[in-house]
């Protein structure tokens, strides 16, 4: 749905009215389309077939250093929505301890659209289910006790306006899918193997991405074979060894121990009551040795095809390509305009020069908060997976998260993985069962000893990163090559 000139005029007039009444800043996000479709097939049966359609407007007002927010799905009540947001800001201003300010930004006008050949919502439900049921059939075996297929499609059209004259519109399309199978091992305990649809980082991200065999369907045979091996594999012994992360596991490592700790609102303490804080302080930027010299981490990374690529954030800031960590040294954070103004004021110096374009909201009825975009470890020069294995004396290769536990400030972690292979004297010797590893974040990254080349790099998708109160599930991308870390505690004490 395209915004009408009358509706646009109404929004802009209300922005001007609230500014003339004393507000410092006003913005509005209009969702003319906010569609989500979820399909779940469990053991060959269609368990979920849900489609949600959302549209409406969310309004933020900054007054005397405090935010007010309000939203409505009724276009006829836009004026009331602006008034409610302003009233909420006035109430909050009487309670605020640290006044917020918006870092200044020139007006921007622009558009963005996810690269798409076939909008998933133009594909019939029959064609979608036929594909998923064919995938389910490919997974079916007598020894497999459970099969799960999940697919989610998103299509959103969002207009943004603010009191500085910025106007943007973006059309976002996302496709997520997972296949998972479970069987009982020789001890009668369940073992799982799964595969998530990933992106090549380039190309398009419509329905055509899901049905590209090498990205999804063809992995059904692989995960069946790996699960079969897992059922009779030996248990992983407890001990210190090297850990080689494949991208399917590396993406969780990056997400939990780099992405979340570097969200600026978390560093400033805004997530403490729900999702925790960060071990990173404002004085650490430019100095903290986060990892070895092999660690280079970007935000955005100019990845054209990813759920973390969105053109403009929900403050109208263009998505920016910049380094968070360079040769192991912490350089920058995932930031928004109001958060960098607060951070610089608290630090009494300019820690951050400009917003990272990371202010995002999951829906029109949620206020934007600092979120990850494409937080990615850049490829290195240590060759492919085989090269890294050849140079590993004692280690394990791990893939795909099974469970995770993270310290409240992201300072420590403990992860279990679906799949692991043992490495001895430069050779992969076989599968091991129930693999886990743990570490202290900074020590772990300073033990990064190998980073795979471009051939090992994969852009993984995350559809459900939770943060904020009320909770907002956000879509994110992580580009990750094969990674090796030395001296890691693995396995569990008996």
C-alpha positions in Angstrom: 0.0 0.0 0.0 1.4 3.4 -1.0 0.8 6.3 1.4 -1.6 8.9 0.1 -0.7 12.5 -0.2 -3.5 13.4 2.3 -2.2 10.9 4.9 1.3 12.1 4.5 0.2 15.7 4.9 -1.7 14.8 8.1 1.3 13.1 9.7 3.6 16.1 8.8 1.1 18.6 10.1 0.9 16.7 13.4 4.7 16.6 13.7 4.9 20.4 13.2 2.0 20.9 15.7 3.8 19.0 18.5 7.1 20.8 17.8 5.3 24.1 18.0 3.8 23.1 21.4 7.3 22.7 22.8 8.6 19.2 21.9 12.3 18.9 21.1 11.9 16.1 18.6 9.1 14.0 17.0 9.1 11.0 14.7 6.5 8.7 13.2 6.7 5.2 11.7 3.8 4.3 9.5 3.4 0.6 8.6 1.1 0.3 5.6 2.0 -3.4 5.5 3.2 -5.7 8.3 2.5 -9.3 7.2 3.8 -12.4 8.8 3.0 -16.0 7.8 4.1 -19.0 9.9 3.9 -22.6 8.7 4.8 -25.6 10.9 4.8 -29.3 9.9 5.3 -31.8 12.7 5.7 -35.5 11.7 4.1 -34.8 8.4 1.0 -33.0 9.9 0.3 -29.4 9.4 0.3 -28.0 12.9 0.4 -24.3 12.3 -0.9 -22.2 9.4 -1.1 -18.6 10.7 -1.0 -15.3 8.9 -1.0 -12.0 10.7 -1.6 -8.7 9.0 -0.7 -5.5 10.9 -0.7 -1.8 10.0 -0.7 1.4 12.0 1.5 4.2 13.2 3.9 4.6 16.1 4.8 8.1 17.4 7.7 9.2 19.5 8.0 12.6 21.2 11.1 13.9 23.1 10.2 16.5 25.6 12.5 17.9 28.4 14.8 15.0 28.0 12.2 12.2 28.1 10.6 10.0 25.6 6.9 9.5 25.1 5.5 6.8 22.8 2.0 5.9 21.5 0.6 3.8 18.7 -2.7 3.2 16.9 -3.9 1.0 14.2 -6.7 3.4 13.4 -5.7 6.0 10.8 -8.7 8.2 11.9 -7.0 8.6 15.3 -3.6 9.8 14.2 -4.0 13.2 15.9 -5.0 11.5 19.2 -1.9 9.3 18.9 0.4 12.3 18.6 -1.3 13.9 21.6 -1.0 10.7 23.7 2.7 10.4 22.9 3.2 14.0 23.9 1.3 13.5 27.1 3.4 10.4 27.9 6.6 12.4 27.3 5.5 15.2 29.7 4.7 12.6 32.4 8.1 10.9 31.9 9.9 14.2 32.0 8.8 14.8 35.6 10.5 11.5 36.6 13.6 11.4 34.4 17.0 11.4 36.1 19.2 11.6 33.0 17.8 13.8 30.3 18.0 12.4 26.8 19.1 14.3 23.8 19.0 13.5 20.1 22.4 13.8 18.4 22.0 16.2 15.5 21.5 14.7 12.1 20.8 16.4 8.7 17.5 15.6 7.0 17.6 12.5 4.7 15.3 11.3 2.0 15.6 7.8 0.7 14.1 4.4 -0.1 15.2 0.8 0.4 13.8 -2.5 -0.7 15.1 -6.0 0.0 16.2 -7.7 -3.2 13.3 -10.0 -4.2 12.2 -11.9 -7.3 9.1 -13.6 -5.8 7.2 -12.1 -2.9 6.4 -15.1 -0.6 2.9 -13.7 -0.1 2.2 -14.0 -3.9 2.9 -17.7 -3.7 -0.1 -20.0 -3.1 -0.4 -21.9 0.2 -0.5 -25.1 -1.8 2.9 -24.4 -3.4 4.4 -23.6 0.0 2.9 -26.7 1.7 3.9 -29.0 -1.3 7.5 -27.9 -0.9 7.5 -28.4 2.9 5.8 -31.7 2.7 8.3 -32.9 0.1 11.1 -31.8 2.4 9.4 -33.7 5.3 9.2 -36.8 3.1 13.0 -36.5 2.4 13.6 -36.5 6.2 11.5 -39.5 7.0 13.1 -42.7 8.2 11.9 -45.5 10.5 14.5 -44.8 13.1 13.7 -41.0 13.3 11.2 -40.4 16.0 10.4 -36.8 15.3 10.4 -34.5 12.3 9.9 -30.7 12.4 9.7 -28.1 9.6 9.2 -24.4 10.4 8.9 -21.6 7.8 8.2 -17.9 8.4 7.7 -15.2 5.8 7.7 -11.5 6.5 6.7 -8.6 4.3 6.7 -5.0 5.6 6.3 -1.5 4.1 7.4 1.2 6.5 7.3 5.0 6.1 9.3 7.2 8.4 9.0 11.0 9.1 10.7 13.2 11.7 10.7 16.8 12.8 14.1 17.4 11.1 12.7 16.8 7.7 13.8 13.2 7.2 11.6 11.0 5.1 12.3 7.4 4.3 10.4 4.4 3.1 11.5 0.7 3.1 10.1 -2.6 1.9 11.5 -5.5 3.9 11.1 -9.1 2.9 12.4 -12.0 5.1 12.3 -15.8 4.6 13.2 -18.1 7.5 13.1 -21.9 7.6 14.3 -24.7 9.8 14.3 -28.5 9.5 15.0 -30.7 12.5 15.0 -34.4 13.2 15.3 -36.4 16.5 16.3 -40.0 17.2 17.2 -42.0 20.3 20.9 -42.8 20.8 22.2 -46.1 22.2 21.5 -45.0 25.7 17.9 -44.2 24.9 18.4 -40.4 25.0 17.2 -38.0 22.3 19.7 -36.6 19.9 18.8 -33.8 17.4 20.2 -32.6 14.1 18.9 -29.5 12.3 19.5 -27.1 9.5 18.5 -23.5 9.1 18.0 -21.7 5.8 21.0 -19.4 5.2 21.8 -16.7 2.7 24.8 -16.4 0.4 24.9 -12.7 1.4 24.2 -11.7 -2.2 21.3 -12.4 -4.6 17.7 -12.2 -3.7 15.6 -13.1 -0.6 12.2 -13.9 -1.8 10.5 -17.3 -2.0 13.2 -18.3 -4.5 15.7 -18.4 -1.6 13.8 -21.1 0.2 13.5 -23.4 -2.8 17.1 -23.0 -3.9 18.2 -26.7 -3.2 21.7 -25.9 -1.9 20.4 -23.5 0.7 17.8 -25.8 2.3 16.3 -29.0 0.7 19.6 -30.7 -0.1 20.7 -30.6 3.5 18.0 -33.1 4.5 20.3 -36.0 3.4 23.3 -34.5 5.2 21.6 -34.1 8.6 20.1 -37.6 8.4 23.6 -39.1 7.9 25.1 -37.0 10.6 22.3 -37.9 13.1 22.8 -41.6 12.3 26.5 -41.3 13.2 25.7 -39.4 16.4 23.5 -42.2 17.8 26.4 -44.6 18.4 29.2 -42.0 18.8 31.4 -42.0 22.0 30.9 -39.3 24.6 33.2 -36.3 24.5 35.7 -36.5 27.3 36.2 -33.6 29.6 39.3 -31.6 29.0 41.0 -28.6 27.4 41.4 -28.6 23.7 41.0 -26.5 20.6 37.5 -25.8 19.4 36.8 -25.2 15.7 33.4 -23.5 15.2 31.5 -24.0 12.0 29.4 -21.0 11.0 26.2 -22.7 12.3 27.7 -22.5 15.8 29.9 -19.5 15.3 26.8 -17.3 14.6 25.6 -18.0 18.2 29.1 -17.2 19.6 29.1 -13.9 17.8 25.5 -13.1 18.7 25.8 -13.7 22.4 29.3 -12.6 23.2 30.0 -9.8 20.7 26.6 -8.6 19.4 24.7 -8.2 22.7 27.6 -6.9 24.8 28.2 -4.1 22.2 24.6 -2.8 22.1 25.0 0.7 23.6 21.8 0.8 25.6 22.9 -2.5 27.3 26.2 -0.9 28.1 24.4 2.1 29.6 22.3 -0.3 31.8 18.9 -0.1 30.1 18.5 -3.9 29.8 19.7 -4.9 33.3 16.2 -5.8 34.6 15.5 -8.2 31.8 18.2 -9.3 29.5 21.3 -8.2 31.5 24.1 -5.8 31.0 27.5 -5.8 29.5 31.1 -6.2 30.8 32.1 -3.4 28.4 32.5 0.2 29.8 32.6 3.5 28.0 36.3 3.8 28.8 37.1 0.6 27.0 36.6 1.9 23.4 39.9 2.3 21.6 41.7 0.4 24.3 40.2 -3.0 25.3 41.9 -6.0 23.8 38.7 -7.9 23.0 40.5 -10.7 21.1 43.6 -11.7 19.2 44.8 -9.7 16.2 42.9 -12.2 14.0 39.5 -10.8 15.3 37.9 -8.2 13.0 34.2 -7.6 13.5 31.9 -5.4 11.4 28.4 -4.0 11.7 26.4 -4.3 8.5 29.5 -5.4 6.4 27.7 -4.3 3.2 25.8 -7.6 3.0 23.0 -7.0 0.5 20.9 -10.1 1.3 20.3 -10.6 5.0 17.6 -9.9 7.6 20.2 -7.5 9.2 20.2 -5.4 6.0 17.4 -2.8 6.1 18.6 0.4 4.5 17.6 2.9 7.2 17.0 2.3 10.9 13.9 3.3 12.7 15.3 6.8 13.4 15.8 7.4 9.7 19.6 6.9 9.9 21.2 5.1 6.9 22.6 1.7 7.8 26.3 2.3 8.2 29.2 0.0 7.5 31.9 0.2 10.2 34.2 -1.9 12.4 33.2 -2.8 15.9 36.5 -4.6 16.6 39.7 -4.1 14.5 42.7 -6.5 15.0 41.3 -7.4 18.3 40.9 -3.9 19.7 37.4 -2.6 20.6 36.6 0.3 18.4 32.8 1.0 18.3 29.4 -0.1 19.5 25.9 -0.8 18.1 24.4 2.7 18.6 21.4 5.0 18.1 21.2 8.8 18.2 19.9 9.3 21.7 22.1 6.6 23.2 25.4 8.1 21.8 24.4 11.6 23.1 23.8 10.0 26.6 27.0 8.0 26.4 29.2 11.0 25.4 27.6 13.1 28.2 28.3 10.4 30.8 31.9 9.8 29.6 32.4 13.6 29.4 34.2 13.1 26.1 33.3 12.1 22.5 33.3 8.3 22.6 31.0 8.0 19.6 31.0 10.4 16.6 27.8 9.2 14.9 24.9 6.8 15.2 25.6 3.3 13.9 22.0 3.2 12.5 21.0 0.4 14.9 17.7 1.8 16.3 15.0 -0.8 15.4 11.5 -1.8 16.5 9.8 -5.1 15.8 6.4 -3.5 15.0 4.6 -0.1 14.7 3.4 -0.5 18.3 6.9 -0.9 19.8 9.4 1.9 20.4 12.8 1.5 18.8 15.8 0.3 20.9 19.4 -0.5 20.0 19.6 -3.7 18.1 22.1 -5.7 16.1 22.3 -5.4 12.3 24.7 -7.7 10.5 27.3 -8.3 13.2 29.9 -10.4 11.4 33.5 -11.7 11.9 35.3 -10.9 8.7 37.1 -13.8 6.8 40.8 -14.3 7.5 43.8 -15.8 5.8 44.0 -19.3 7.4 42.6 -21.3 4.5 39.6 -23.5 4.4 38.3 -26.0 7.0 40.7 -28.7 5.9 43.7 -26.4 6.2 42.6 -25.5 9.8 42.1 -29.1 10.7 45.5 -30.0 9.4 47.0 -27.5 11.8 45.1 -28.7 14.8 46.8 -31.2 17.1 43.9 -31.9 19.6 40.4 -30.4 19.2 36.8 -30.8 18.2 34.8 -29.3 15.4 31.3 -28.1 16.5 28.1 -27.1 14.7 24.6 -25.9 15.6 23.5 -24.7 19.0 21.6 -27.1 21.2 21.5 -25.1 24.4 23.1 -21.9 25.8 23.8 -20.2 29.1 25.3 -16.7 29.2 26.5 -14.6 32.2 24.3 -11.6 33.0 27.0 -9.2 31.7 28.0 -11.6 28.8 31.3 -12.2 30.6 31.0 -16.0 30.6 29.2 -18.6 28.5 28.5 -22.3 28.3 27.2 -23.8 25.0 26.1 -27.3 24.0 26.1 -28.2 20.4 24.1 -30.7 18.2 27.1 -32.1 16.4 30.8 -32.5 17.0 33.8 -34.3 15.4 37.1 -35.1 17.1 40.4 -33.9 15.6 43.7 -35.6 16.5 47.0 -34.8 14.9 45.6 -32.9 12.1 42.9 -35.4 11.1 39.1 -35.6 11.8 38.8 -39.0 13.5 35.0 -39.3 14.0 31.9 -38.0 15.7 31.6 -37.4 19.4 28.3 -37.1 21.4 27.0 -34.4 23.8 29.7 -31.9 23.1 29.9 -28.7 25.2 32.4 -25.9 25.6 32.6 -22.9 27.9 34.8 -19.9 28.5 35.3 -16.3 29.7 34.5 -14.0 26.8 37.7 -12.0 26.6 40.0 -14.9 27.3 38.2 -17.0 24.7 38.5 -14.4 21.9 42.2 -13.7 22.8 42.7 -17.4 22.2 41.4 -17.1 18.6 44.1 -18.8 16.6 42.7 -19.3 13.1 40.1 -17.5 11.0 39.0 -19.2 7.8 39.0 -17.6 4.4 36.2 -16.4 2.2 35.3 -20.0 1.1 34.3 -20.8 4.7 32.2 -17.7 5.3 28.4 -18.0 5.6 25.7 -15.5 6.4 23.4 -17.1 9.0 19.9 -15.8 9.8 18.3 -15.2 13.2 14.5 -14.6 13.3 13.9 -14.3 17.0 16.4 -12.3 18.9 14.6 -11.3 22.1 15.2 -8.0 23.9 13.4 -5.2 25.6 10.3 -4.8 27.8 7.8 -5.5 26.4 9.8 -8.1 24.5 10.6 -7.5 20.9 11.7 -10.4 18.7 14.1 -9.0 16.0 15.6 -10.3 12.7 19.4 -10.3 12.4 22.1 -11.6 10.2 25.6 -12.9 11.2 28.4 -13.5 8.7 30.9 -16.0 10.1 33.8 -17.9 8.7 35.3 -21.1 10.3 37.0 -20.1 13.6 39.4 -21.9 15.8 40.0 -21.2 19.5 42.7 -22.8 21.6 42.8 -23.9 25.3 39.0 -24.2 25.7 37.3 -26.2 28.4 35.2 -28.8 26.7 32.9 -31.6 27.8 31.4 -32.1 31.3 33.1 -33.5 34.4 31.8 -37.0 35.2 
